[in-house]
Amino acid sequence: MNPIVFGLLNIVGILLALVIGAALLTWIERRLLGFWQDRRGPNRVGPFGSLQVVADMIKILFKQDWIPPFADPVVFVLAPAVVMVTTLMAFAVVPVTASIGIAGDMNIGVLFFLAMTSLSAYSVVLAGWASNNKYSLLGGMRAAAQMVSYEVFMGLALLGVVMLSGSFSLAAIVRAQSGLWFVVPQFLGFVVFVIAGIAETHRLPFDLPEGENELGAGFHTEYSSMKFGMFFVGEYIGIVLISAMIAVLFFGGWQGPLLPPIVWFALKTGVFVGFFILLRAALPRPRYDQLMAYGWKLMLPLSLLNVALTGAVMLTHW
Amino acid sequence: MNITFYLAATIAVLATVMVITRANGVHALLYLVVSLLAIALVFYSLGAPFAAALEVIVYAGAIMVLFVFVVMMLNLGEIAAVREAQWMAPRIWIGPSILSLILTAQLAYMLVSNEIGNTGRAVVDARAVGLALYGPYLLCVELASMLLLAALVGAYRLAETGRSGVIKGGH
């Protein structure tokens, strides 16, 4: 096939799969939560409630799109776009399979992913500031501190994988795992990465930027209609991104026996998306100071220890 | 490659001018983020992908978020914007402008007369950066780390709380 056509198909395919998948996830999450909490969840619209997404979409698009008169209008509109753009951009470096994926072989793939997740912090911070509302501001400040701190541990947790594979390219990292998944030699790094990933996507139990019981809805209190919808869908795309990265970095990406590579990739990603939802159903929210102390006093030493141990083992055994 | 470079460089210059002329703190910071992203692209087009990635992760992604954080905490609002606008009087900006115009003229002269050093366009990847940092420049890395340690200890002392929870150092 013509490489340009193939490239375009790749981009459009991945984009559509992500946005539709993220929208479907809103329904899957509510069904799964219902299952785990011993209730039914949305089951009225369509077979098993699967058309709930369509109903929600129609509802959210027809709601009044209100920009508060006391808000900073430009930044207020910009904020929800930032989360969508940065998380979708990060997928550019995710190698879905050896041939599918936009720039899986990029020589700074891991760093590009980190750069995009660190930029996505702006969406929450700016939304909190631009809303000009005390609850939003508190949510935005919490988000800024939480995301900047957990980015550090996320980057450090990845270093072990980069050291073992000797490359920042995600496709090369997947190929380096053909013998053994990195989750075995890098178990500590895996645990730190998952926890930091939850904090980066500000999902429960680390959803303090929007903690409903104390902050209304936190940073998106003032948002309505499709602007709120973009935060909502952006959060789910973030979950898919972190899950896909866990699969790529620690579980051999597309590699696996019998089934075609794309099925393996989707399966592995799906398992971690399910894990994210299970965490929401299972764990209570910590206090804010507990979250920060936990990060700096436990996660940071653990991730540094991981880097030091990996280096020591590599020096003695290679 | 040249088009990317000049486009990114133009955006960087324009965004930086906007940083200086904005009266609203957060708006200025947002332009500064754009400027840093453009600089990252300049690095990338000159064959330094590692430096480009670090520029985005460290400057645009972490340091600027902390700047926005501080501006948010101060909650400056309208009064500060008005005061800031008054500071942009001609007698304030004319001095620095003349100085930077001289620098710009020098830069333009060097570009025209081809006295500029050859960048070589060889790709400097993460491995090359690491080898340089921990080889010939090891002493600089150690000195920088000592400086950062001193800053860390200083920050800790300033925010240290006793058993009563009252900040000790901040008076």
Interface residues (C-beta under 8 A of the other chain):
Chain A: D72 V74 V75 L78 N107 I108 L111 F112 L114 A115 S118 L119 A121 Y122 V125 L126 G128 W129 L137 G140 M141 A144 A145 M147 V148 E151 G155 F168
Chain B: N24 V26 H27 L30 V33 P49 F50 A52 A53 L54 V56 I57 A60 G61 A62 V65 L66 V68 F69 V71 M72 M73 N75 D125 A126
